[in-house]
Amino acid sequence: MYADKVVVYSSLNVAEVHLVKSALTREGLQSFIRAHHLGPLAGEVPFDDARAELYVFPTDARRAEVVIKAALNVVGPDWVCTLCQESNPVSFEICWKCGSNASNK
């Protein structure tokens, strides 16, 4: 399944890989996550084997790298959900606690 694709991002933090995948999806890029279930095994298996990897088609690799760089370099203050009052990192588009997009960004 992954033979015709290239890795554009990897991390031991599976949630982070999913956030990057979401950024690619918003930009219309199809991506695939491999080994997302191995993160909790880091330390039990070699760290490199436990990394979740994000793949794209080779023709989308350059565009994906630009999107990923922009997604990871978001800076600014945290925002507070107007529905549940929970603080969220600036890079989150929806509240991690209640799932609402009721932000005061």
KEZABA-537756 format. One record per atom (N, C-alpha, C, CB): residue in three letters; residue number from 1; z, y, x. Coordinates in pm, 1 decimal. Each point is the difference from the previous one (the first is absolute). Glycine has a CB too. Layout:
N
+---------+-------+----------+----------+----------+
| drenlum | gulum |        z |        y |        x |
+---------+-------+----------+----------+----------+
|     Ala |   NUM |        Z |        Y |        X |
...
+---------+-------+----------+----------+----------+
//
This chain:
105
+---------+-------+----------+----------+----------+
| drenlum | gulum |        z |        y |        x |
+---------+-------+----------+----------+----------+
|     Met |     1 |      0.0 |   -119.9 |     81.5 |
|     Met |     1 |      0.0 |    119.9 |    -81.5 |
|     Met |     1 |      0.0 |    126.7 |     86.1 |
|     Met |     1 |    120.3 |   -127.1 |   -178.9 |
|     Tyr |     2 |    -54.7 |    121.6 |    294.8 |
|     Tyr |     2 |     13.8 |    120.1 |     82.0 |
|     Tyr |     2 |    -99.4 |      4.5 |    115.9 |
|     Tyr |     2 |    239.9 |      4.5 |    -62.0 |
|     Ala |     3 |   -322.8 |   -105.1 |     76.9 |
|     Ala |     3 |    -89.5 |     -9.2 |    114.6 |
|     Ala |     3 |    -99.0 |    116.0 |      7.6 |
|     Ala |     3 |     23.8 |   -246.2 |    -12.4 |
|     Asp |     4 |    -65.3 |    298.8 |   -100.9 |
|     Asp |     4 |    -98.4 |    107.6 |      0.2 |
|     Asp |     4 |     63.9 |    138.1 |    -15.7 |
|     Asp |     4 |   -164.3 |   -160.7 |    -94.9 |
|     Lys |     5 |    295.4 |    169.4 |    122.0 |
|     Lys |     5 |     72.4 |    126.6 |    -16.4 |
|     Lys |     5 |     73.2 |     35.5 |    128.9 |
|     Lys |     5 |     26.9 |    -44.2 |   -247.0 |
|     Val |     6 |     16.8 |    169.9 |    257.4 |
|     Val |     6 |     72.2 |     45.3 |    119.1 |
|     Val |     6 |    137.3 |     52.8 |    -39.5 |
|     Val |     6 |   -217.6 |     56.1 |    114.5 |
|     Val |     7 |    313.3 |    -71.2 |    -23.9 |
|     Val |     7 |    136.0 |     49.8 |    -22.2 |
|     Val |     7 |      1.2 |    150.0 |     27.9 |
|     Val |     7 |    103.0 |   -225.1 |     62.9 |
|     Val |     8 |    -52.3 |    303.3 |   -158.4 |
|     Val |     8 |     11.3 |    144.6 |     19.4 |
|     Val |     8 |    145.2 |     45.7 |      4.1 |
|     Val |     8 |   -219.0 |     27.8 |   -114.5 |
|     Tyr |     9 |    311.9 |   -115.6 |     76.8 |
|     Tyr |     9 |    140.5 |     37.3 |      0.5 |
|     Tyr |     9 |     83.8 |   -126.9 |     -5.1 |
|     Tyr |     9 |    -49.9 |    221.1 |   -113.9 |
|     Ser |    10 |    163.9 |   -219.2 |    182.7 |
|     Ser |    10 |     93.3 |   -112.0 |     -9.1 |
|     Ser |    10 |    141.7 |     51.4 |     21.8 |
|     Ser |    10 |   -176.7 |   -162.3 |     81.8 |
|     Ser |    11 |    272.7 |     91.5 |   -139.4 |
|     Ser |    11 |    139.2 |     40.9 |     12.0 |
|     Ser |    11 |     90.5 |   -115.2 |    -41.9 |
|     Ser |    11 |    -62.4 |    240.9 |    -43.6 |
|     Leu |    12 |    184.9 |   -239.5 |     96.3 |
|     Leu |    12 |    100.7 |    -94.1 |    -46.9 |
|     Leu |    12 |     55.5 |     45.1 |   -135.0 |
|     Leu |    12 |     58.0 |    -58.8 |    238.1 |
|     Asn |    13 |    -77.4 |    185.6 |   -271.5 |
|     Asn |    13 |     47.1 |     57.2 |   -125.4 |
|     Asn |    13 |   -108.1 |    -21.1 |   -106.8 |
|     Asn |    13 |    142.3 |    173.3 |    123.5 |
|     Val |    14 |   -122.5 |   -274.4 |   -206.6 |
|     Val |    14 |    -99.6 |    -36.4 |   -101.0 |
|     Val |    14 |    -20.2 |    113.0 |   -101.0 |
|     Val |    14 |     62.5 |   -241.6 |     28.4 |
|     Ala |    15 |     45.1 |    311.3 |    -64.9 |
|     Ala |    15 |    -12.6 |    110.7 |    -95.5 |
|     Ala |    15 |    -91.4 |    108.3 |     56.0 |
|     Ala |    15 |    230.2 |    -49.0 |    -89.6 |
|     Glu |    16 |   -218.7 |     76.0 |    217.5 |
|     Glu |    16 |    -84.9 |    100.5 |     63.1 |
|     Glu |    16 |   -147.3 |    -42.0 |     -4.5 |
|     Glu |    16 |    191.6 |     65.4 |    150.0 |
|     Val |    17 |   -218.5 |   -191.6 |   -127.2 |
|     Val |    17 |   -137.4 |    -50.1 |     -6.1 |
|     Val |    17 |    -54.8 |     17.5 |   -141.2 |
|     Val |    17 |     48.3 |   -166.6 |    184.1 |
|     His |    18 |     34.2 |    140.7 |   -284.4 |
|     His |    18 |    -43.7 |     18.6 |   -139.0 |
|     His |    18 |    -25.3 |    148.0 |    -30.8 |
|     His |    18 |    130.7 |   -204.9 |    -66.4 |
|     Leu |    19 |    -49.5 |    294.2 |    121.4 |
|     Leu |    19 |    -23.5 |    143.6 |    -19.7 |
|     Leu |    19 |   -132.5 |     42.9 |     62.9 |
|     Leu |    19 |    248.4 |     39.4 |     -3.1 |
|     Val |    20 |   -276.9 |    -90.7 |    121.7 |
|     Val |    20 |   -127.0 |     32.4 |     65.7 |
|     Val |    20 |   -115.7 |    -57.3 |    -81.2 |
|     Val |    20 |    112.8 |      2.3 |    226.5 |
|     Lys |    21 |    -96.7 |   -123.5 |   -277.3 |
|     Lys |    21 |   -103.7 |    -60.4 |    -85.0 |
|     Lys |    21 |    -24.6 |     87.5 |   -122.8 |
|     Lys |    21 |     65.5 |   -231.2 |     79.3 |
|     Ser |    22 |     39.7 |    285.3 |   -137.7 |
|     Ser |    22 |    -14.9 |     88.0 |   -116.4 |
|     Ser |    22 |    -80.9 |    124.7 |     35.3 |
|     Ser |    22 |    219.0 |    -84.1 |    -89.9 |
|     Ala |    23 |   -194.3 |    139.5 |    207.3 |
|     Ala |    23 |    -75.7 |    117.9 |     43.8 |
|     Ala |    23 |   -148.1 |    -34.5 |     13.0 |
|     Ala |    23 |    202.9 |     87.9 |    121.8 |
|     Leu |    24 |   -234.3 |   -204.1 |    -68.6 |
|     Leu |    24 |   -140.0 |    -41.7 |     12.7 |
|     Leu |    24 |    -62.8 |    -21.2 |   -138.0 |
|     Leu |    24 |     52.3 |   -108.2 |    221.8 |
|     Thr |    25 |     22.2 |     47.5 |   -311.2 |
|     Thr |    25 |    -50.6 |    -24.6 |   -135.2 |
|     Thr |    25 |    -31.8 |    131.5 |    -71.3 |
|     Thr |    25 |    134.2 |   -212.5 |    -10.3 |
|     Arg |    26 |    -46.5 |    312.6 |     25.6 |
|     Arg |    26 |    -24.8 |    131.5 |    -61.4 |
|     Arg |    26 |   -129.1 |     62.9 |     50.3 |
|     Arg |    26 |    245.8 |     31.3 |    -22.5 |
|     Glu |    27 |   -283.2 |    -64.5 |    145.3 |
|     Glu |    27 |   -123.0 |     54.0 |     58.6 |
|     Glu |    27 |   -120.6 |    -89.5 |    -24.6 |
|     Glu |    27 |    138.8 |    109.8 |    173.2 |
|     Gly |    28 |   -121.0 |   -212.5 |   -254.3 |
|     Gly |    28 |   -110.8 |    -87.5 |    -36.0 |
|     Gly |    28 |    -33.6 |   -105.9 |    103.3 |
|     Gly |    28 |    -86.1 |    187.1 |   -128.3 |
|     Leu |    29 |    178.1 |   -213.7 |    219.8 |
|     Leu |    29 |    -23.4 |   -100.5 |    103.7 |
|     Leu |    29 |     70.2 |   -129.8 |    -36.9 |
|     Leu |    29 |    -21.4 |    180.3 |    174.5 |
|     Gln |    30 |    -52.7 |   -288.7 |   -169.6 |
|     Gln |    30 |     57.1 |   -130.4 |    -29.6 |
|     Gln |    30 |     69.9 |    -51.9 |    125.8 |
|     Gln |    30 |   -179.8 |    -48.0 |   -174.7 |
|     Ser |    31 |    302.4 |     -1.7 |    158.4 |
|     Ser |    31 |     74.2 |    -52.9 |    114.0 |
|     Ser |    31 |     73.8 |   -126.1 |    -42.1 |
|     Ser |    31 |     25.2 |    231.4 |     97.7 |
|     Phe |    32 |     17.7 |   -305.7 |      2.7 |
|     Phe |    32 |     62.4 |   -129.4 |    -22.9 |
|     Phe |    32 |    120.6 |    -13.6 |     91.5 |
|     Phe |    32 |   -221.3 |   -102.0 |    -68.1 |
|     Ile |    33 |    332.7 |     53.3 |     15.3 |
|     Ile |    33 |    121.0 |    -20.1 |     80.0 |
|     Ile |    33 |     13.2 |   -148.4 |     33.0 |
|     Ile |    33 |    113.7 |    200.1 |   -108.4 |
|     Arg |    34 |    -88.3 |   -225.4 |    237.4 |
|     Arg |    34 |     23.6 |   -137.0 |     45.3 |
|     Arg |    34 |    141.9 |     -9.7 |     55.7 |
|     Arg |    34 |   -247.1 |    -33.0 |     51.8 |
|     Ala |    35 |    312.9 |    -76.9 |    -78.1 |
|     Ala |    35 |    131.7 |    -33.4 |     54.7 |
|     Ala |    35 |    111.3 |     90.8 |    -51.9 |
|     Ala |    35 |   -115.6 |    -83.6 |    202.3 |
|     His |    36 |    101.3 |    137.0 |   -322.7 |
|     His |    36 |    104.2 |     87.4 |    -55.4 |
|     His |    36 |    131.1 |    -74.8 |    -24.2 |
|     His |    36 |   -179.2 |    137.2 |   -106.4 |
|     His |    37 |    173.1 |   -264.9 |     95.8 |
|     His |    37 |    119.7 |    -79.8 |    -27.6 |
|     His |    37 |     79.2 |    -37.3 |    126.2 |
|     His |    37 |   -118.7 |    -88.7 |   -199.3 |
|     Leu |    38 |     67.2 |    121.9 |    318.3 |
|     Leu |    38 |     66.0 |    -41.3 |    124.1 |
|     Leu |    38 |     99.5 |    101.8 |     55.7 |
|     Leu |    38 |   -202.7 |   -129.6 |     47.8 |
|     Gly |    39 |    202.2 |    253.2 |    -97.3 |
|     Gly |    39 |     89.3 |    104.1 |     50.6 |
|     Gly |    39 |    145.9 |    -41.6 |      9.8 |
|     Gly |    39 |   -155.9 |    161.2 |    -96.7 |
|     Pro |    40 |    211.1 |   -222.7 |     -7.4 |
|     Pro |    40 |    141.2 |    -40.5 |      7.0 |
|     Pro |    40 |     29.2 |   -103.4 |    109.2 |
|     Pro |    40 |     13.7 |     47.6 |   -242.6 |
|     Leu |    41 |   -117.9 |   -110.6 |    295.8 |
|     Leu |    41 |     20.5 |   -101.8 |    102.9 |
|     Leu |    41 |      0.8 |     57.4 |    141.4 |
|     Leu |    41 |   -107.8 |   -162.7 |   -152.1 |
|     Ala |    42 |     92.1 |    294.5 |    165.5 |
|     Ala |    42 |      0.4 |     62.0 |    132.9 |
|     Ala |    42 |    128.0 |    -38.2 |     71.7 |
|     Ala |    42 |   -141.5 |    193.1 |    -81.3 |
|     Gly |    43 |    126.6 |   -243.2 |    200.3 |
|     Gly |    43 |    113.9 |    -49.3 |     76.0 |
|     Gly |    43 |      6.6 |   -152.2 |     -3.5 |
|     Gly |    43 |    122.8 |    211.7 |    -50.5 |
|     Glu |    44 |   -161.0 |   -268.4 |    -62.5 |
|     Glu |    44 |     -7.8 |   -145.6 |    -11.9 |
|     Glu |    44 |   -134.5 |    -49.0 |     53.9 |
|     Glu |    44 |    153.5 |      4.5 |   -201.7 |
|     Val |    45 |   -254.7 |     77.7 |    182.9 |
|     Val |    45 |   -132.8 |    -25.1 |     56.1 |
|     Val |    45 |    -30.7 |    118.9 |     90.8 |
|     Val |    45 |    -80.2 |   -137.2 |   -204.4 |
|     Pro |    46 |    -13.9 |    124.4 |    295.1 |
|     Pro |    46 |    -34.0 |    114.6 |     85.9 |
|     Pro |    46 |    -35.3 |    123.1 |    -83.9 |
|     Pro |    46 |    -82.5 |   -158.8 |    177.3 |
|     Phe |    47 |    127.2 |    276.6 |   -130.3 |
|     Phe |    47 |    -22.1 |    122.6 |    -75.9 |
|     Phe |    47 |   -147.1 |     22.4 |    -33.1 |
|     Phe |    47 |    200.4 |     96.0 |    110.2 |
|     Asp |    48 |   -288.5 |   -123.1 |    -15.6 |
|     Asp |    48 |   -142.7 |     20.0 |    -27.4 |
|     Asp |    48 |    -49.2 |    -88.9 |   -113.3 |
|     Asp |    48 |    -32.7 |     61.9 |    238.5 |
|     Asp |    49 |     92.3 |   -179.0 |   -252.8 |
|     Asp |    49 |    -40.0 |    -90.5 |   -108.3 |
|     Asp |    49 |     56.0 |     43.0 |   -134.6 |
|     Asp |    49 |    -10.7 |   -184.4 |    165.3 |
|     Ala |    50 |    116.0 |    266.3 |   -164.7 |
|     Ala |    50 |     65.7 |     41.5 |   -124.5 |
|     Ala |    50 |    -56.8 |    129.8 |    -55.7 |
|     Ala |    50 |    205.5 |   -113.8 |     78.6 |
|     Arg |    51 |   -296.0 |    177.7 |     -7.0 |
|     Arg |    51 |    -55.6 |    128.0 |    -43.4 |
|     Arg |    51 |    -96.3 |    -19.6 |   -118.0 |
|     Arg |    51 |     23.8 |     89.0 |    235.2 |
|     Ala |    52 |    -11.1 |     -4.3 |   -336.3 |
|     Ala |    52 |    -98.2 |      3.0 |   -108.0 |
|     Ala |    52 |   -119.3 |     79.9 |     51.9 |
|     Ala |    52 |    179.3 |    -16.7 |   -184.9 |
|     Glu |    53 |   -298.2 |    -30.1 |    159.6 |
|     Glu |    53 |   -121.2 |     65.1 |     48.5 |
|     Glu |    53 |    -85.2 |     45.8 |   -117.0 |
|     Glu |    53 |      5.1 |   -140.4 |    207.8 |
|     Leu |    54 |    -64.1 |    258.3 |   -191.4 |
|     Leu |    54 |    -87.2 |     57.9 |   -101.9 |
|     Leu |    54 |   -142.9 |     -2.2 |     52.6 |
|     Leu |    54 |    187.0 |    147.9 |    -89.4 |
|     Tyr |    55 |   -274.7 |   -213.6 |     17.0 |
|     Tyr |    55 |   -140.0 |    -17.8 |     39.2 |
|     Tyr |    55 |    -92.1 |     81.4 |    -89.9 |
|     Tyr |    55 |     53.1 |   -229.9 |     84.9 |
|     Val |    56 |   -164.1 |    274.5 |    -28.5 |
|     Val |    56 |   -108.7 |     62.8 |    -76.2 |
|     Val |    56 |   -131.9 |    -56.3 |     51.7 |
|     Val |    56 |    135.4 |    213.8 |    -39.0 |
|     Phe |    57 |   -242.0 |   -185.3 |    -33.7 |
|     Phe |    57 |   -132.5 |    -37.6 |     47.5 |
|     Phe |    57 |    -36.0 |     86.9 |    120.8 |
|     Phe |    57 |    -70.2 |    -72.0 |   -234.1 |
|     Pro |    58 |     -0.9 |     18.8 |    332.2 |
|     Pro |    58 |    -33.8 |     77.2 |    120.0 |
|     Pro |    58 |    -68.0 |    133.5 |    -29.8 |
|     Pro |    58 |    -21.2 |   -215.2 |    118.4 |
|     Thr |    59 |    -58.6 |    221.0 |   -221.7 |
|     Thr |    59 |    -69.1 |    124.5 |    -33.9 |
|     Thr |    59 |     95.3 |    108.6 |    -49.7 |
|     Thr |    59 |   -200.6 |   -135.4 |    -55.5 |
|     Asp |    60 |    321.1 |     97.0 |     13.6 |
|     Asp |    60 |     99.7 |     95.4 |    -50.6 |
|     Asp |    60 |    108.4 |     33.5 |    102.2 |
|     Asp |    60 |    -43.6 |    -88.7 |   -226.9 |
|     Ala |    61 |     37.7 |     28.7 |    344.9 |
|     Ala |    61 |    109.0 |     11.8 |     96.6 |
|     Ala |    61 |     26.4 |    144.0 |     42.9 |
|     Ala |    61 |    -57.1 |   -227.6 |     78.5 |
|     Arg |    62 |    -45.2 |    302.7 |    -43.8 |
|     Arg |    62 |     22.2 |    138.3 |     45.6 |
|     Arg |    62 |     59.7 |     85.9 |   -109.5 |
|     Arg |    62 |   -190.4 |    -23.9 |    157.6 |
|     Arg |    63 |    135.5 |     13.4 |   -276.9 |
|     Arg |    63 |     53.3 |     78.3 |   -111.9 |
|     Arg |    63 |    143.5 |    -41.3 |    -30.3 |
|     Arg |    63 |   -231.6 |     23.9 |    -95.3 |
|     Ala |    64 |    260.1 |   -153.1 |    101.7 |
|     Ala |    64 |    135.5 |    -49.7 |    -24.7 |
|     Ala |    64 |     97.9 |     56.6 |    102.8 |
|     Ala |    64 |    -95.5 |   -210.7 |    -99.6 |
|     Glu |    65 |     55.4 |    218.2 |    224.5 |
|     Glu |    65 |     88.0 |     53.3 |    104.1 |
|     Glu |    65 |     34.4 |    146.3 |    -26.1 |
|     Glu |    65 |    -99.8 |   -160.9 |    163.6 |
|     Val |    66 |      4.0 |    238.1 |   -212.8 |
|     Val |    66 |     25.2 |    140.6 |    -32.9 |
|     Val |    66 |     99.0 |     10.0 |   -115.3 |
|     Val |    66 |   -230.7 |     62.5 |     79.4 |
|     Val |    67 |    210.3 |   -143.2 |   -181.9 |
|     Val |    67 |     89.1 |      0.1 |   -116.7 |
|     Val |    67 |    140.7 |    -41.7 |     40.6 |
|     Val |    67 |   -194.5 |    -52.5 |   -150.6 |
|     Ile |    68 |    205.4 |    -50.1 |    233.4 |
|     Ile |    68 |    130.9 |    -49.4 |     43.7 |
|     Ile |    68 |     72.1 |    105.7 |     81.5 |
|     Ile |    68 |    -87.1 |   -234.7 |      0.8 |
|     Lys |    69 |     16.3 |    298.0 |     90.5 |
|     Lys |    69 |     62.3 |    103.9 |     82.0 |
|     Lys |    69 |     54.4 |    112.2 |    -87.6 |
|     Lys |    69 |   -155.2 |    -56.0 |    189.3 |
|     Ala |    70 |     77.3 |     98.8 |   -287.0 |
|     Ala |    70 |     44.2 |    106.0 |    -90.3 |
|     Ala |    70 |    120.0 |    -44.8 |    -83.4 |
|     Ala |    70 |   -234.9 |     87.7 |     -8.5 |
|     Ala |    71 |    232.0 |   -211.8 |    -37.1 |
|     Ala |    71 |    109.1 |    -51.7 |    -83.9 |
|     Ala |    71 |    130.5 |    -11.4 |     77.8 |
|     Ala |    71 |   -168.2 |   -125.0 |   -135.3 |
|     Leu |    72 |    159.9 |     91.5 |    261.5 |
|     Leu |    72 |    121.1 |    -19.5 |     79.9 |
|     Leu |    72 |     53.4 |    129.5 |     59.8 |
|     Leu |    72 |    -80.6 |   -227.9 |     50.8 |
|     Asn |    73 |     -0.5 |    332.1 |    -50.3 |
|     Asn |    73 |     41.8 |    126.6 |     59.7 |
|     Asn |    73 |     41.6 |    103.4 |   -103.6 |
|     Asn |    73 |   -152.8 |    -47.7 |    187.9 |
|     Val |    74 |    192.0 |      2.3 |   -304.8 |
|     Val |    74 |     46.3 |     90.6 |   -104.4 |
|     Val |    74 |    137.2 |     53.3 |     40.3 |
|     Val |    74 |   -131.3 |   -125.0 |   -179.5 |
|     Val |    75 |    143.2 |    256.3 |    182.2 |
|     Val |    75 |    128.8 |     61.3 |     33.7 |
|     Val |    75 |     39.8 |     95.5 |   -111.5 |
|     Val |    75 |    -46.7 |    -20.8 |    248.6 |
|     Gly |    76 |    171.5 |     43.3 |   -259.3 |
|     Gly |    76 |     50.7 |     91.3 |   -100.6 |
|     Gly |    76 |    133.7 |    -47.1 |    -50.9 |
|     Gly |    76 |   -231.9 |     61.1 |    -63.8 |
|     Pro |    77 |    289.3 |     12.6 |    -25.7 |
|     Pro |    77 |    132.1 |    -36.6 |    -51.4 |
|     Pro |    77 |     -7.3 |   -115.5 |    -99.8 |
|     Pro |    77 |     72.9 |    236.3 |     34.2 |
|     Asp |    78 |     37.7 |   -306.9 |    -45.0 |
|     Asp |    78 |     10.3 |   -102.0 |   -104.6 |
|     Asp |    78 |    -11.6 |     68.4 |   -135.6 |
|     Asp |    78 |    146.0 |   -148.2 |    146.6 |
|     Trp |    79 |   -180.9 |     74.9 |   -249.1 |
|     Trp |    79 |     -6.1 |     56.1 |   -134.4 |
|     Trp |    79 |     96.4 |    -75.5 |    -90.8 |
|     Trp |    79 |   -240.9 |     69.4 |     34.7 |
|     Val |    80 |    285.8 |     -3.7 |   -137.4 |
|     Val |    80 |     96.4 |    -56.9 |    -93.3 |
|     Val |    80 |    -70.9 |    -31.0 |   -131.3 |
|     Val |    80 |    190.6 |    127.7 |    108.4 |
|     Cys |    81 |   -173.7 |   -249.3 |   -154.7 |
|     Cys |    81 |    -58.6 |    -42.1 |   -127.3 |
|     Cys |    81 |     67.6 |     78.7 |   -112.4 |
|     Cys |    81 |    -51.6 |   -233.7 |     90.7 |
|     Thr |    82 |    -28.2 |    295.9 |   -174.2 |
|     Thr |    82 |     56.4 |     78.8 |   -109.8 |
|     Thr |    82 |     52.2 |    -88.7 |   -113.0 |
|     Thr |    82 |   -156.9 |    185.1 |     58.6 |
|     Leu |    83 |    120.9 |   -314.0 |    -56.4 |
|     Leu |    83 |     46.5 |    -91.5 |   -104.6 |
|     Leu |    83 |    136.4 |    -60.5 |     34.2 |
|     Leu |    83 |   -238.9 |    -51.1 |    -55.8 |
|     Cys |    84 |    252.8 |     -0.7 |    180.6 |
|     Cys |    84 |    125.8 |    -67.2 |     35.0 |
|     Cys |    84 |     78.9 |     70.8 |    109.8 |
|     Cys |    84 |   -107.6 |   -211.7 |    -66.5 |
|     Gln |    85 |     54.6 |    319.9 |    119.2 |
|     Gln |    85 |     66.4 |     81.9 |    102.9 |
|     Gln |    85 |     13.0 |    -69.0 |    135.6 |
|     Gln |    85 |    123.8 |    108.0 |   -183.4 |
|     Glu |    86 |   -201.1 |   -212.1 |    207.9 |
|     Glu |    86 |      5.2 |    -70.0 |    129.0 |
|     Glu |    86 |    -87.4 |     71.0 |    102.3 |
|     Glu |    86 |     42.5 |   -217.9 |   -117.7 |
|     Ser |    87 |      4.4 |    223.4 |    241.9 |
|     Ser |    87 |    -76.1 |     59.7 |    109.1 |
|     Ser |    87 |   -103.3 |   -100.7 |     50.6 |
|     Ser |    87 |    197.4 |    145.9 |     64.5 |
|     Asn |    88 |   -319.2 |    -97.9 |    -38.9 |
|     Asn |    88 |   -110.3 |    -83.8 |     45.8 |
|     Asn |    88 |    -67.0 |     63.0 |    121.3 |
|     Asn |    88 |    -35.5 |    -84.6 |   -234.2 |
|     Pro |    89 |    -10.6 |      4.0 |    330.0 |
|     Pro |    89 |    -73.6 |     55.0 |    113.5 |
|     Pro |    89 |   -128.1 |     69.7 |    -45.7 |
|     Pro |    89 |     94.7 |   -180.5 |    146.2 |
|     Val |    90 |   -137.9 |    279.3 |    -71.8 |
|     Val |    90 |   -118.5 |     76.9 |    -35.9 |
|     Val |    90 |   -124.0 |    -88.4 |    -14.1 |
|     Val |    90 |     98.9 |    196.1 |    118.1 |
|     Ser |    91 |   -103.9 |   -304.9 |    -44.5 |
|     Ser |    91 |   -117.6 |    -86.9 |     -5.2 |
|     Ser |    91 |     -7.2 |    -85.5 |   -126.4 |
|     Ser |    91 |      6.0 |     -4.1 |    246.7 |
|     Phe |    92 |    103.3 |     -2.7 |   -322.6 |
|     Phe |    92 |     -0.5 |    -78.7 |   -123.7 |
|     Phe |    92 |    -62.1 |     80.7 |   -112.9 |
|     Phe |    92 |    205.4 |   -124.6 |     74.8 |
|     Glu |    93 |   -294.7 |     62.5 |   -148.2 |
|     Glu |    93 |    -61.8 |     66.2 |   -114.5 |
|     Glu |    93 |     74.9 |    -28.0 |   -129.1 |
|     Glu |    93 |   -219.1 |    -15.7 |    115.0 |
|     Ile |    94 |    291.7 |    -95.0 |   -117.8 |
|     Ile |    94 |     82.1 |    -32.2 |   -115.6 |
|     Ile |    94 |    142.5 |    -25.4 |     47.5 |
|     Ile |    94 |   -198.9 |    -97.9 |   -124.3 |
|     Cys |    95 |    292.6 |    114.4 |     35.0 |
|     Cys |    95 |    141.5 |    -17.9 |     32.6 |
|     Cys |    95 |     27.5 |   -146.7 |     33.3 |
|     Cys |    95 |     62.5 |    193.7 |   -150.9 |
|     Trp |    96 |      6.6 |   -215.5 |    260.8 |
|     Trp |    96 |     30.8 |   -137.2 |     40.6 |
|     Trp |    96 |    101.8 |    -63.2 |    -94.5 |
|     Trp |    96 |    -49.0 |     60.5 |    238.6 |
|     Lys |    97 |    128.9 |     18.8 |   -304.8 |
|     Lys |    97 |    107.2 |    -53.4 |    -84.6 |
|     Lys |    97 |    -47.8 |    -31.3 |   -141.6 |
|     Lys |    97 |    163.1 |    130.0 |    135.6 |
|     Cys |    98 |   -230.3 |    -32.9 |   -199.4 |
|     Cys |    98 |    -36.4 |    -20.6 |   -140.8 |
|     Cys |    98 |   -150.2 |    -20.4 |    -23.6 |
|     Cys |    98 |    196.8 |    138.0 |    -57.2 |
|     Gly |    99 |   -278.4 |   -115.7 |    160.6 |
|     Gly |    99 |   -143.8 |    -21.4 |    -14.0 |
|     Gly |    99 |    -72.9 |    115.1 |    -65.3 |
|     Gly |    99 |     48.3 |   -238.2 |    -13.0 |
|     Ser |   100 |     19.8 |    345.4 |    -16.6 |
|     Ser |   100 |    -61.5 |    115.5 |    -64.3 |
|     Ser |   100 |    -74.3 |     84.1 |    102.9 |
|     Ser |   100 |    180.4 |      0.7 |   -175.1 |
|     Asn |   101 |   -279.0 |     72.9 |    131.1 |
|     Asn |   101 |    -64.6 |     98.0 |     88.5 |
|     Asn |   101 |     44.7 |    139.9 |    -39.1 |
|     Asn |   101 |   -200.2 |   -151.7 |     32.3 |
|     Ala |   102 |    319.5 |    160.2 |    -91.1 |
|     Ala |   102 |     56.6 |    127.2 |    -44.2 |
|     Ala |   102 |     64.8 |     72.4 |    119.1 |
|     Ala |   102 |     39.4 |    -95.2 |   -232.9 |
|     Ser |   103 |   -122.2 |    156.2 |    314.4 |
|     Ser |   103 |     51.1 |     65.7 |    120.0 |
|     Ser |   103 |     -3.6 |    151.1 |    -14.8 |
|     Ser |   103 |    -76.9 |   -193.6 |    137.3 |
|     Asn |   104 |    147.3 |    257.8 |    -49.4 |
|     Asn |   104 |     -7.5 |    145.4 |      4.3 |
|     Asn |   104 |    -72.1 |     44.2 |    128.2 |
|     Asn |   104 |    214.3 |     18.2 |   -136.0 |
|     Lys |   105 |   -308.2 |   -102.0 |    180.4 |
|     Lys |   105 |    -77.7 |     28.5 |    121.1 |
|     Lys |   105 |    -77.4 |    129.1 |    -16.0 |
|     Lys |   105 |    -18.6 |   -244.5 |     48.0 |
+---------+-------+----------+----------+----------+
//
